[in-house]
């Protein structure tokens, strides 16, 4: 209990010393970035038109990696020390009427020989196919018919002698390598404790260390066999079938991924690891335990300090079984044969959700980054169990895991923790560009973990949150759990996800096409302004009548003029508070409601919908003034229209004149307002320069209004 309180206290202090206002309204909150990486009804369908899918389906990779040479000298990094050999035997099924060649991705590999399975044996292809244009095309002497299965076996050499800054896919570092200096308060130098080699493939770098169909939609079984010097340990996907001694100096590790896996989630990590375990008792079967394996350097296992001066694996990983229990209750039971974490250094990310064996930056062992660990674990449901079909759909993975961090915070600290994570994501999104950023969907692949990571992580986490808010927890989680079950061990496109929700929930508050179009396929977010008019006296029921005018004033490239979204408005008077939810669906909405008290302040709840807030005005009206016309929003800016709220007896026609303060006339026209629904748009003000303008409204009466343009 004491440790939890300490963690909570640190968490609170990190916010309090950087916050400028409350957690609920228009807040500015600094927050520690907890991770560095900025993953029979529903069988895989044919995505050929929009996925650029191959005309075959990989059923299994059987991969042999001989890493003995690259690991045998602890400190040497000559060019010959970076050379290793591989064999990839690929089982695949033809998906088209006839298939005469197999196209694989491969980069910077030397293809030694290629064999194709024909007539119950492997036949060597001559001449040997070579890589051209980042592709390895294997011709078939005998065409495959539809649904016919075959095997290809590729012998290859990895000899990519490049500087460390240019590593792709395969990473190798010597024992004793200087990594850098840690920041305050310790400033100590960091070195690689033991020689280490590992793979890192997301998004499309598996092709640098094995020939494959390097696309997230194509999931298959996998066997990964690795030969290393006898004092090294291999961590990989799935379960360890066996370890076999190979002479006196080598060992061979046989790993089996018994559930379908995509190439970017395949992983191998080798070092002189110390291995220890926790056991998770399944929530669906408490008598059945599942192993959680940790691959760490021995020094980090025996570390005892928890002040950040040591890499303390046991302290950092102690909450993992509880996290697994939480996510198994929140989603569905943990879906794989094991879980594990392999610690890497150097590593250019915080964590990477390799299926069943997450890669963890060693720095996390000093920082005790619990929410980064939770993020990568949550991926095993959102990203690994169900995987984005294309990189356009990566928001599903990363937004879901980022939102899961907020869920985990809620399990520790209630609504306060959940909202804090949401507001942190909102702040980061706005800081990185907000409304000026492009849509989440369709980003260039080189930006999804770089310039636009804030969209697929932070903004996409709000897509999950707002969908859950719109549907309610019960309906959302029921539907989402069913989706995880129905798409288990498969991939999913954004369109399939939308269709799934449409089929599951026929009458949502907002149509799913509208919801996802505005938040994924379009850019930005709403910017709301409020003009509220509250009667100064109670009505016959003892309540105060209120008219709330909400306008959307956002503009920008590919930004919707109107977001159709629930909004929550909060009315306060001292300790009294009431919340009202409305559906905003127009550029200017008028909501009628009544209140149990007269408010002294009004807010839009920024934990409910991703938005920014413009002007908010609260006016007290006597009955004979409530019907007076007024301009809204006021002031206006940029390329905005102005609106005039008309009184109920304005008549069928009205004359409008707009002049500046020295009497120059900018507009004079007569307008038919018979079908205006009480709202008159004045689009001509878009072209006015900044300044103060007088607006005259004439019918039987004369109304003088003032308009400000910023």
C-alpha positions as CSV (number, residue, x, y, z in Angstrom):
1,X,0.0,0.0,0.0
2,X,2.8,2.4,0.9
3,X,4.4,2.0,-2.6
4,X,1.1,2.7,-4.3
5,X,0.7,5.8,-2.2
6,X,4.2,6.9,-3.1
7,X,3.6,6.4,-6.8
8,X,0.4,8.3,-6.6
9,X,2.1,11.1,-4.8
10,X,4.8,11.4,-7.4
11,X,2.1,11.3,-10.1
12,X,0.2,14.1,-8.4
13,X,3.2,16.3,-7.9
14,X,4.2,15.9,-11.6
15,X,0.8,17.5,-12.4
16,X,0.4,20.0,-9.7
17,X,3.7,21.8,-10.3
18,X,2.9,22.2,-14.0
19,X,-0.9,22.8,-14.1
20,X,-2.5,26.2,-14.6
21,X,-6.1,25.4,-13.9
22,X,-8.6,22.7,-12.9
23,X,-8.7,19.2,-14.4
24,X,-12.1,19.7,-15.9
25,X,-12.2,23.0,-17.8
26,X,-9.8,24.3,-20.5
27,X,-6.8,23.0,-18.7
28,X,-3.1,23.3,-19.4
29,X,-1.4,20.3,-17.9
30,X,2.1,19.2,-18.2
31,X,2.6,15.4,-18.0
32,X,5.5,13.0,-18.0
33,X,5.7,11.2,-21.3
34,X,5.5,7.6,-20.2
35,X,6.7,5.9,-23.3
36,X,9.1,6.8,-26.1
37,X,7.5,5.1,-29.1
38,X,5.6,7.7,-30.7
39,X,0.5,-1.9,-33.1
40,X,-15.2,-18.3,-38.8
41,X,-17.7,-15.4,-39.1
42,X,-14.9,-12.9,-39.7
43,X,-12.3,-14.8,-41.7
44,X,-9.8,-12.7,-43.6
45,X,-11.6,-11.1,-46.5
46,X,-10.3,-10.0,-49.9
47,X,-8.8,-6.5,-49.5
48,X,-7.1,-6.6,-52.9
49,X,-8.4,-3.2,-54.0
50,X,-7.4,-1.2,-51.0
51,X,-4.6,-3.2,-49.3
52,X,-2.4,-4.0,-52.3
53,X,-2.6,-7.5,-50.9
54,X,-0.5,-10.3,-52.4
55,X,-2.1,-13.1,-54.4
56,X,-1.1,-15.6,-51.9
57,X,-1.5,-16.2,-48.1
58,X,1.4,-17.1,-45.9
59,X,0.5,-20.0,-43.7
60,X,3.8,-20.4,-41.8
61,X,7.3,-19.1,-41.6
62,X,9.8,-21.7,-40.4
63,X,12.9,-19.5,-39.8
64,X,16.4,-20.7,-38.9
65,X,18.9,-18.0,-37.8
66,X,22.5,-18.8,-37.2
67,X,23.7,-16.0,-35.0
68,X,26.7,-17.9,-33.6
69,X,29.2,-15.8,-35.5
70,X,27.7,-12.4,-34.5
71,X,27.7,-13.3,-30.8
72,X,30.9,-15.3,-30.4
73,X,33.2,-12.3,-29.7
74,X,31.9,-10.1,-26.9
75,X,33.5,-6.8,-27.9
76,X,34.5,-7.1,-31.5
77,X,32.6,-5.2,-34.2
78,X,34.6,-5.9,-37.4
79,X,32.7,-6.3,-40.6
80,X,33.0,-10.1,-40.4
81,X,31.5,-10.0,-36.9
82,X,28.2,-8.7,-38.4
83,X,27.7,-11.6,-40.8
84,X,25.1,-14.3,-40.1
85,X,23.1,-16.9,-42.1
86,X,19.4,-17.7,-42.3
87,X,17.0,-20.1,-43.9
88,X,13.4,-19.2,-44.3
89,X,11.0,-22.0,-45.3
90,X,7.6,-20.4,-46.2
91,X,4.4,-22.3,-46.5
92,X,1.8,-20.4,-48.5
93,X,-1.5,-20.9,-50.3
94,X,-2.5,-19.5,-53.7
95,X,-5.5,-17.1,-53.6
96,X,-6.0,-16.5,-57.4
97,X,-6.9,-18.9,-60.2
98,X,-3.3,-19.4,-61.3
99,X,-0.1,-18.3,-59.6
100,X,3.2,-18.4,-61.6
101,X,5.5,-16.4,-59.2
102,X,5.9,-15.5,-55.6
103,X,6.8,-11.9,-54.7
104,X,8.4,-11.3,-51.3
105,X,10.0,-8.2,-49.7
106,X,13.7,-8.4,-49.0
107,X,16.3,-5.6,-48.6
108,X,20.1,-5.8,-48.3
109,X,20.2,-9.6,-48.0
110,X,22.4,-11.9,-50.1
111,X,20.2,-14.7,-51.6
112,X,22.4,-17.8,-51.7
113,X,19.9,-20.3,-53.1
114,X,16.1,-20.8,-53.5
115,X,14.2,-24.1,-53.5
116,X,10.6,-24.7,-54.5
117,X,8.6,-27.7,-53.3
118,X,7.5,-29.7,-56.4
119,X,6.5,-33.4,-56.7
120,X,7.1,-34.1,-53.0
121,X,10.6,-32.7,-52.9
122,X,12.4,-29.3,-52.9
123,X,13.9,-28.4,-56.3
124,X,16.7,-25.8,-56.5
125,X,16.0,-22.8,-58.8
126,X,18.7,-21.9,-61.4
127,X,19.6,-19.3,-61.9
128,X,19.2,-18.2,-58.3
129,X,16.6,-15.4,-57.9
130,X,18.1,-12.1,-56.7
131,X,16.7,-9.1,-55.0
132,X,15.7,-6.3,-57.3
133,X,13.9,-3.1,-56.3
134,X,13.5,-4.4,-52.7
135,X,11.6,-7.4,-54.0
136,X,12.5,-11.1,-54.3
137,X,10.5,-12.7,-57.1
138,X,10.5,-16.4,-57.1
139,X,9.3,-18.0,-60.4
140,X,7.3,-21.2,-60.2
141,X,8.0,-23.8,-62.9
142,X,4.6,-25.3,-62.3
143,X,1.8,-22.9,-61.8
144,X,-0.3,-23.2,-58.7
145,X,-4.0,-23.6,-59.0
146,X,-6.5,-21.8,-56.7
147,X,-6.1,-22.7,-53.0
148,X,-3.1,-24.9,-53.8
149,X,-0.4,-25.0,-51.1
150,X,3.3,-25.0,-51.7
151,X,6.6,-24.3,-49.9
152,X,9.6,-22.2,-50.8
153,X,13.0,-22.4,-48.9
154,X,15.4,-19.5,-49.1
155,X,19.0,-19.6,-48.0
156,X,20.4,-16.2,-47.4
157,X,23.2,-14.2,-45.8
158,X,23.0,-11.1,-43.7
159,X,26.1,-9.0,-44.3
160,X,24.9,-5.5,-44.0
161,X,28.0,-3.6,-42.7
162,X,26.6,-0.2,-42.0
163,X,27.1,2.3,-39.1
164,X,24.9,1.9,-36.1
165,X,22.9,5.0,-37.1
166,X,21.8,3.2,-40.3
167,X,20.7,-0.1,-38.6
168,X,17.4,-1.4,-40.0
169,X,15.7,-4.6,-38.7
170,X,18.8,-6.2,-37.1
171,X,20.7,-4.5,-34.3
172,X,24.0,-5.6,-32.8
173,X,26.0,-3.9,-30.0
174,X,29.2,-5.0,-28.3
175,X,29.8,-5.4,-24.6
176,X,31.1,-2.2,-23.0
177,X,29.8,0.1,-25.7
178,X,29.3,3.6,-24.3
179,X,25.6,4.5,-24.7
180,X,25.6,8.0,-23.1
181,X,25.1,9.9,-19.9
182,X,21.9,9.9,-17.9
183,X,20.4,13.3,-17.0
184,X,20.1,14.8,-13.6
185,X,20.3,13.9,-10.8
186,X,22.7,11.0,-11.4
187,X,24.7,12.0,-14.6
188,X,26.3,8.5,-14.7
189,X,27.7,7.0,-17.9
190,X,25.8,4.1,-19.4
191,X,27.4,1.1,-21.0
192,X,26.2,-2.1,-22.6
193,X,26.5,-4.8,-20.0
194,X,26.7,-7.8,-22.3
195,X,26.9,-8.2,-26.1
196,X,23.3,-8.0,-27.5
197,X,21.6,-8.6,-30.8
198,X,17.9,-8.2,-31.6
199,X,15.4,-7.5,-34.3
200,X,13.0,-4.5,-34.5
201,X,10.7,-4.5,-37.5
202,X,7.8,-2.0,-37.1
203,X,6.6,-0.8,-39.5
204,X,8.3,-2.5,-42.5
205,X,11.8,-3.6,-41.5
206,X,11.3,-7.3,-41.2
207,X,12.4,-7.4,-44.8
208,X,15.9,-6.4,-43.7
209,X,16.4,-9.6,-41.7
210,X,14.3,-12.2,-43.5
211,X,12.6,-12.5,-46.9
212,X,8.8,-12.3,-46.2
213,X,5.5,-10.8,-47.1
214,X,6.1,-7.7,-44.9
215,X,2.6,-6.5,-44.5
216,X,0.5,-6.4,-41.3
217,X,-2.6,-8.0,-42.9
218,X,-0.9,-11.3,-43.5
219,X,-0.8,-13.3,-40.3
220,X,0.7,-16.8,-40.1
221,X,2.1,-19.4,-37.8
222,X,5.8,-19.1,-37.1
223,X,8.7,-21.1,-35.9
224,X,12.0,-19.3,-35.1
225,X,15.1,-21.4,-34.4
226,X,18.2,-19.6,-33.4
227,X,21.8,-20.9,-33.0
228,X,24.0,-19.0,-30.5
229,X,27.1,-19.5,-28.3
230,X,26.2,-21.7,-25.3
231,X,26.4,-18.9,-22.7
232,X,23.8,-16.8,-24.5
233,X,20.0,-16.9,-24.2
234,X,17.4,-16.4,-26.9
235,X,14.0,-14.7,-26.3
236,X,11.4,-14.9,-29.0
237,X,7.7,-15.3,-29.8
238,X,5.4,-18.1,-28.5
239,X,6.7,-20.9,-26.4
240,X,10.2,-22.5,-26.1
241,X,9.8,-26.0,-27.5
242,X,13.3,-27.1,-26.7
243,X,17.0,-26.2,-26.3
244,X,19.5,-28.5,-28.0
245,X,23.3,-28.4,-27.5
246,X,25.2,-28.2,-30.7
247,X,28.7,-29.5,-29.9
248,X,30.5,-28.0,-27.0
249,X,30.2,-24.3,-27.9
250,X,26.7,-23.7,-29.2
251,X,23.1,-24.1,-28.4
252,X,20.0,-24.0,-30.5
253,X,16.7,-22.5,-29.2
254,X,13.5,-23.7,-30.8
255,X,10.6,-21.1,-30.4
256,X,7.1,-21.8,-31.7
257,X,4.4,-19.1,-32.2
258,X,1.3,-21.2,-32.0
259,X,-1.0,-18.3,-32.8
260,X,-1.0,-16.3,-36.1
261,X,1.5,-13.5,-36.1
262,X,2.4,-10.7,-38.5
263,X,6.0,-10.0,-39.6
264,X,6.4,-6.7,-37.7
265,X,5.5,-8.5,-34.4
266,X,8.1,-11.3,-34.9
267,X,11.1,-10.8,-32.6
268,X,14.4,-12.3,-31.6
269,X,16.6,-10.9,-28.8
270,X,19.9,-12.5,-27.7
271,X,22.2,-11.7,-24.9
272,X,23.6,-13.2,-21.7
273,X,20.2,-12.8,-20.1
274,X,19.2,-13.7,-16.6
275,X,15.7,-15.2,-16.9
276,X,13.0,-15.2,-14.1
277,X,9.3,-15.4,-14.1
278,X,6.0,-14.4,-12.5
279,X,2.8,-16.4,-12.8
280,X,-0.6,-14.9,-13.7
281,X,-3.7,-16.7,-12.5
282,X,-6.3,-16.5,-15.3
283,X,-9.4,-14.6,-14.4
284,X,-11.5,-17.1,-16.3
285,X,-9.8,-20.1,-14.7
286,X,-8.0,-19.3,-11.5
287,X,-6.5,-22.8,-11.2
288,X,-4.7,-22.2,-14.6
289,X,-1.6,-20.1,-14.4
290,X,0.3,-18.5,-17.3
291,X,4.0,-17.7,-17.2
292,X,5.4,-14.2,-17.5
293,X,9.1,-14.4,-18.4
294,X,11.6,-11.6,-17.9
295,X,14.9,-11.5,-19.8
296,X,17.2,-9.0,-18.1
297,X,20.9,-8.6,-17.4
298,X,21.9,-10.2,-14.1
299,X,23.0,-7.0,-12.5
300,X,19.5,-5.5,-13.1
301,X,17.8,-8.5,-11.4
302,X,19.9,-8.2,-8.2
303,X,19.6,-4.4,-8.0
304,X,17.8,-3.2,-4.8
305,X,17.7,0.6,-5.0
306,X,14.4,2.2,-6.1
307,X,15.5,5.8,-6.3
308,X,16.3,5.7,-10.0
309,X,20.1,5.2,-9.4
310,X,20.0,1.5,-10.5
311,X,18.3,-0.5,-13.2
312,X,15.9,-2.5,-10.9
313,X,14.0,-5.1,-12.9
314,X,12.1,-6.7,-10.0
315,X,10.8,-3.3,-8.8
316,X,9.7,-2.3,-12.3
317,X,8.0,-5.6,-13.3
318,X,6.4,-6.4,-10.0
319,X,2.9,-5.1,-11.1
320,X,2.8,-7.0,-14.4
321,X,0.6,-9.9,-13.2
322,X,-1.9,-7.3,-11.8
323,X,-1.9,-5.4,-15.1
324,X,-2.6,-8.7,-16.9
325,X,-5.5,-9.4,-14.6
326,X,-6.9,-5.9,-15.1
327,X,-6.8,-6.1,-18.9
328,X,-8.1,-9.6,-19.0
329,X,-11.1,-8.4,-17.0
330,X,-11.5,-5.2,-19.1
331,X,-11.2,-6.9,-22.5
332,X,-11.1,-10.7,-22.7
333,X,-8.8,-13.3,-21.2
334,X,-5.2,-12.9,-22.2
335,X,-5.1,-14.7,-25.5
336,X,-1.6,-16.1,-25.9
337,X,0.5,-19.0,-24.5
338,X,2.9,-16.7,-22.5
339,X,3.9,-13.2,-21.9
340,X,7.4,-11.9,-21.5
341,X,9.6,-8.8,-21.6
342,X,13.1,-8.7,-23.0
343,X,15.2,-5.7,-21.9
344,X,17.3,-4.0,-24.6
345,X,20.0,-1.3,-24.6
346,X,20.6,0.6,-26.8
347,X,17.0,0.8,-28.0
348,X,15.5,3.7,-29.9
349,X,12.0,3.2,-28.5
350,X,10.5,2.9,-25.0
351,X,8.7,-0.4,-25.7
352,X,7.6,-2.5,-28.6
353,X,4.7,-5.0,-28.3
354,X,6.4,-8.0,-30.0
355,X,3.8,-10.8,-29.7
356,X,4.2,-12.5,-26.3
357,X,7.7,-11.0,-25.9
358,X,7.6,-7.2,-25.5
359,X,10.9,-5.4,-26.0
360,X,11.6,-2.9,-23.2
361,X,14.1,-0.1,-23.1
362,X,16.5,-0.7,-20.2
363,X,16.0,2.9,-19.2
364,X,12.6,2.0,-18.0
365,X,14.1,-0.1,-15.2
366,X,15.4,3.1,-13.6
367,X,12.3,5.2,-14.3
368,X,9.8,2.4,-13.3
369,X,7.6,3.4,-16.2
370,X,4.4,1.5,-15.2
371,X,2.2,3.1,-17.8
372,X,4.6,2.4,-20.7
373,X,4.5,-1.3,-19.6
374,X,0.7,-1.1,-19.5
375,X,0.7,0.4,-23.0
376,X,2.7,-2.5,-24.5
377,X,0.7,-5.1,-22.6
378,X,-2.6,-3.7,-23.8
379,X,-1.3,-4.1,-27.4
380,X,-1.6,-7.8,-26.9
381,X,-5.3,-7.4,-27.3
382,X,-5.4,-4.2,-29.4
383,X,-2.7,-4.8,-32.1
384,X,-1.5,-8.3,-31.5
385,X,-4.7,-10.4,-31.1
386,X,-6.4,-8.1,-33.6
387,X,-4.0,-6.3,-35.8
388,X,-4.3,-3.3,-38.1
389,X,-4.7,-4.6,-41.7
390,X,-2.7,-1.6,-43.2
391,X,-0.6,1.2,-41.8
392,X,-3.6,3.5,-42.5
393,X,-5.3,1.5,-39.7
394,X,-2.5,1.9,-37.1
395,X,-4.7,4.3,-35.1
396,X,-6.6,1.2,-34.0
397,X,-3.4,-0.3,-32.4
398,X,-1.8,2.8,-30.9
399,X,-4.9,4.8,-30.1
400,X,-6.3,1.7,-28.3
401,X,-3.1,1.1,-26.3
402,X,-2.8,4.8,-25.3
403,X,-6.5,4.8,-24.2
404,X,-5.8,1.6,-22.3
405,X,-3.2,3.5,-20.2
406,X,-6.1,5.8,-19.1
407,X,-8.2,2.8,-18.2
408,X,-5.3,1.4,-16.1
409,X,-4.9,4.8,-14.4
410,X,-8.7,4.7,-13.7
411,X,-8.2,1.3,-12.0
412,X,-5.7,2.8,-9.7
413,X,-7.1,6.3,-9.0
414,X,-10.6,6.4,-10.3
415,X,-12.0,9.1,-12.6
416,X,-9.3,11.5,-11.6
417,X,-6.6,9.3,-13.0
418,X,-8.5,8.5,-16.2
419,X,-9.2,12.2,-16.9
420,X,-5.7,13.2,-16.2
421,X,-4.4,10.8,-19.0
422,X,-7.0,12.1,-21.4
423,X,-6.1,15.7,-20.7
424,X,-2.4,14.9,-21.1
425,X,-3.1,13.4,-24.5
426,X,-5.3,16.5,-25.4
427,X,-2.5,18.9,-24.4
428,X,0.1,17.0,-26.4
429,X,-2.1,16.9,-29.5
430,X,-2.8,20.7,-29.3
431,X,0.9,21.4,-28.6
432,X,2.0,19.5,-31.7
433,X,-0.4,21.4,-34.0
434,X,-3.9,20.4,-33.2
435,X,-6.3,21.7,-35.8
436,X,-3.5,22.3,-38.3
437,X,-2.6,18.6,-38.4
438,X,-3.9,16.2,-41.2
439,X,-6.5,13.5,-40.7
440,X,-5.5,10.4,-38.6
441,X,-6.3,8.1,-41.5
442,X,-4.0,7.9,-44.5
443,X,-0.8,9.3,-43.1
444,X,2.5,8.7,-44.9
445,X,4.1,5.6,-43.4
446,X,7.3,7.5,-42.5
447,X,5.3,9.9,-40.2
448,X,3.2,7.5,-38.1
449,X,5.9,7.1,-35.5
450,X,7.5,10.4,-36.2
451,X,6.0,13.8,-37.1
452,X,2.4,12.7,-36.8
453,X,2.7,10.1,-34.0
454,X,0.5,12.4,-31.8
455,X,-2.4,11.6,-34.2
456,X,-2.2,7.8,-34.1
457,X,-1.4,7.8,-30.3
458,X,-3.0,10.8,-28.5
459,X,-5.8,11.9,-30.8
460,X,-6.7,8.3,-31.7
461,X,-7.0,7.5,-27.9
462,X,-9.7,10.2,-27.8
463,X,-11.5,8.4,-30.7
464,X,-11.8,5.4,-28.4
465,X,-12.8,7.6,-25.4
466,X,-15.5,9.6,-27.3
467,X,-17.0,6.4,-28.8
468,X,-17.2,4.9,-25.4
469,X,-18.8,8.1,-24.0
470,X,-21.3,8.2,-26.8
471,X,-22.4,4.6,-26.4
472,X,-21.9,4.2,-22.7
473,X,-19.5,1.8,-21.0
474,X,-21.9,-1.2,-21.0
475,X,-22.7,-1.1,-24.7
476,X,-19.2,-0.1,-25.8
477,X,-17.3,-2.8,-23.9
478,X,-19.8,-5.5,-24.8
479,X,-19.4,-4.6,-28.5
480,X,-15.6,-4.2,-28.3
481,X,-15.1,-7.5,-26.5
482,X,-17.2,-9.2,-29.2
483,X,-15.1,-7.6,-31.8
484,X,-11.9,-8.9,-30.2
485,X,-13.4,-12.4,-30.1
486,X,-14.7,-12.4,-33.7
487,X,-11.5,-11.0,-35.1
488,X,-9.1,-12.9,-32.9
489,X,-5.8,-13.7,-34.6
490,X,-6.8,-11.7,-37.7
491,X,-6.4,-8.2,-39.0
492,X,-9.0,-5.5,-39.3
493,X,-9.4,-2.5,-41.5
494,X,-11.0,0.7,-40.3
495,X,-14.0,0.1,-42.6
496,X,-14.5,-3.3,-41.2
497,X,-14.4,-1.9,-37.7
498,X,-17.0,0.7,-38.6
499,X,-19.2,-1.9,-40.2
500,X,-18.9,-4.1,-37.1
501,X,-20.2,-1.4,-34.9
502,X,-23.0,-0.6,-37.4
503,X,-24.1,-4.3,-37.4
504,X,-23.9,-4.5,-33.6
505,X,-25.6,-1.2,-32.7
506,X,-28.3,-0.2,-35.2
507,X,-29.3,3.1,-33.6
508,X,-26.4,5.0,-32.1
509,X,-26.8,8.6,-30.9
510,X,-24.7,9.6,-33.9
511,X,-24.4,7.6,-37.0
512,X,-21.1,5.7,-37.0
513,X,-20.3,6.9,-40.6
514,X,-20.5,10.4,-39.3
515,X,-18.6,9.8,-36.1
516,X,-15.6,8.1,-37.8
517,X,-15.6,10.3,-40.9
518,X,-15.2,13.5,-38.8
519,X,-12.6,12.0,-36.4
520,X,-10.5,9.7,-38.7
521,X,-11.0,10.7,-42.3
522,X,-11.2,14.5,-41.6
523,X,-8.8,16.7,-39.7
524,X,-9.1,18.8,-36.6
525,X,-11.7,19.2,-33.9
526,X,-14.5,21.5,-33.0
527,X,-13.9,24.9,-31.4
528,X,-17.0,25.9,-29.5
529,X,-18.2,29.3,-28.3
530,X,-21.2,29.7,-26.0
531,X,-23.7,32.5,-25.5
532,X,-26.1,31.6,-22.7
533,X,-29.2,33.5,-21.5
534,X,-30.6,32.6,-18.2
535,X,-33.9,33.9,-16.8
536,X,-33.4,35.9,-13.6
537,X,-36.5,34.4,-12.0
538,X,-37.8,30.9,-11.4
539,X,-40.6,29.4,-13.6
540,X,-43.7,27.7,-12.3
541,X,-41.7,24.5,-11.4
542,X,-39.1,26.4,-9.4
543,X,-36.4,26.1,-12.1
544,X,-34.6,28.8,-14.2
545,X,-35.2,28.7,-17.9
546,X,-32.0,28.8,-20.0
547,X,-31.2,29.2,-23.7
548,X,-27.7,28.0,-24.7
549,X,-26.4,29.0,-28.1
550,X,-23.4,26.9,-29.1
551,X,-21.5,27.9,-32.2
552,X,-18.7,26.0,-33.9
553,X,-16.0,28.4,-35.2
554,X,-13.3,26.0,-36.4
555,X,-11.8,26.5,-39.8
556,X,-8.9,24.7,-41.6
557,X,-7.8,22.4,-44.4
558,X,-10.0,19.3,-44.4
559,X,-11.6,20.4,-41.1
560,X,-15.3,19.8,-41.0
561,X,-17.4,23.0,-40.8
562,X,-19.6,21.1,-38.4
563,X,-18.8,18.2,-36.0
564,X,-21.8,16.2,-35.0
565,X,-21.0,15.3,-31.4
566,X,-22.4,15.1,-27.9
567,X,-21.2,18.0,-25.7
568,X,-21.5,18.3,-22.0
569,X,-22.1,21.7,-20.5
570,X,-21.5,22.3,-16.9
571,X,-23.3,25.0,-14.9
572,X,-21.9,26.0,-11.5
573,X,-22.8,28.2,-8.6
574,X,-20.4,27.9,-5.7
575,X,-20.5,24.2,-4.6
576,X,-23.6,23.6,-6.8
577,X,-23.0,21.9,-10.1
578,X,-25.2,20.4,-12.8
579,X,-24.2,18.8,-16.1
580,X,-26.3,18.7,-19.2
581,X,-25.5,16.8,-22.4
582,X,-26.6,18.0,-25.8
583,X,-26.0,16.9,-29.4
584,X,-24.2,19.6,-31.4
585,X,-25.0,19.2,-35.1
586,X,-25.0,22.6,-36.7
587,X,-22.7,25.5,-37.1
588,X,-24.9,27.2,-34.6
589,X,-27.2,25.3,-32.2
590,X,-29.8,26.6,-29.8
591,X,-30.6,24.4,-26.7
592,X,-33.4,25.1,-24.3
593,X,-33.1,23.7,-20.8
594,X,-34.0,24.5,-17.2
595,X,-31.7,24.6,-14.2
596,X,-32.3,24.1,-10.5
597,X,-30.2,27.1,-9.6
598,X,-29.1,30.3,-11.3
599,X,-25.5,29.7,-12.4
600,X,-22.6,32.1,-11.9
601,X,-20.4,30.2,-14.4
602,X,-20.7,27.9,-17.4
603,X,-18.2,25.6,-19.0
604,X,-17.8,23.0,-21.7
605,X,-16.4,19.8,-20.3
606,X,-13.1,19.2,-22.1
607,X,-12.9,15.6,-20.7
608,X,-16.0,14.6,-22.7
609,X,-15.2,15.6,-26.3
610,X,-11.9,16.6,-27.9
611,X,-12.3,20.3,-28.5
612,X,-11.1,23.8,-27.9
613,X,-13.1,26.6,-26.3
614,X,-13.6,30.1,-27.7
615,X,-15.7,32.8,-25.9
616,X,-18.2,31.9,-23.2
617,X,-20.7,34.5,-22.1
618,X,-23.3,34.1,-19.4
619,X,-26.1,36.7,-19.5
620,X,-29.0,37.3,-17.1
621,X,-32.2,38.3,-18.9
622,X,-35.5,39.6,-17.7
623,X,-38.5,38.2,-19.6
624,X,-39.0,41.2,-21.8
625,X,-35.3,41.2,-22.9
626,X,-34.8,37.5,-23.6
627,X,-36.3,37.9,-27.0
628,X,-34.0,40.7,-28.2
629,X,-31.8,40.0,-31.3
630,X,-28.1,39.7,-30.9
631,X,-25.0,38.9,-32.9
632,X,-23.1,35.6,-32.4
633,X,-20.3,34.7,-32.1
634,X,-18.9,38.0,-31.0
635,X,-16.1,38.7,-31.7
636,X,-15.5,36.7,-34.9
637,X,-12.2,36.0,-36.4
638,X,-10.6,35.0,-39.7
639,X,-12.9,33.5,-42.3
640,X,-15.9,33.2,-40.0
641,X,-19.5,34.1,-40.7
642,X,-21.6,36.0,-38.1
643,X,-25.1,34.9,-37.1
644,X,-27.9,37.0,-35.8
645,X,-30.4,35.4,-33.3
646,X,-33.7,36.9,-34.3
647,X,-36.6,37.6,-32.0
648,X,-39.7,35.5,-32.4
649,X,-41.9,38.3,-33.9
650,X,-39.3,39.7,-36.3
651,X,-41.7,39.2,-39.3
652,X,-40.9,37.9,-42.8
653,X,-38.4,40.4,-44.0
654,X,-35.6,42.4,-42.3
655,X,-33.2,45.0,-43.5
656,X,-29.6,44.8,-42.4
657,X,-26.9,47.5,-42.6
658,X,-23.3,47.2,-41.4
659,X,-21.1,50.3,-41.0
660,X,-17.8,50.9,-39.4
661,X,-17.2,53.5,-36.6
662,X,-16.7,56.4,-39.1
663,X,-19.9,55.7,-41.0
664,X,-18.6,53.8,-44.0
665,X,-21.2,51.3,-45.1
666,X,-20.2,47.8,-45.9
667,X,-23.5,46.0,-46.3
668,X,-27.1,46.9,-47.0
669,X,-29.6,44.3,-47.9
670,X,-33.2,43.1,-47.4
671,X,-33.4,39.5,-46.3
672,X,-36.3,37.0,-46.4
673,X,-36.2,35.4,-42.9
674,X,-39.5,33.6,-43.2
675,X,-37.8,30.1,-43.2
676,X,-34.7,31.1,-41.2
677,X,-35.6,29.2,-38.0
678,X,-34.7,32.3,-36.1
679,X,-31.1,32.3,-37.1
680,X,-29.7,34.6,-39.9
681,X,-26.2,34.0,-41.3
682,X,-24.2,37.0,-42.4
683,X,-21.4,35.5,-44.6
684,X,-20.3,38.9,-46.0
685,X,-18.5,39.7,-42.7
686,X,-15.8,37.2,-43.7
687,X,-14.3,39.8,-46.0
688,X,-14.3,42.7,-43.5
689,X,-11.0,43.9,-42.0
690,X,-10.4,43.8,-38.3
691,X,-12.4,46.3,-36.3
692,X,-15.6,47.4,-34.6
693,X,-18.8,47.4,-36.7
694,X,-22.4,48.7,-36.1
695,X,-25.1,46.4,-37.2
696,X,-28.6,47.8,-37.7
697,X,-31.6,45.5,-37.9
698,X,-34.9,47.0,-39.2
699,X,-38.4,45.9,-39.5
700,X,-41.2,47.4,-37.4
701,X,-38.6,48.2,-34.9
702,X,-34.9,49.3,-35.0
703,X,-32.2,47.2,-33.3
704,X,-28.6,48.5,-33.0
705,X,-26.0,45.8,-32.5
706,X,-22.2,45.8,-32.3
707,X,-19.9,43.3,-34.0
708,X,-16.2,42.9,-33.2
709,X,-13.9,41.3,-35.7
710,X,-10.4,40.1,-34.5
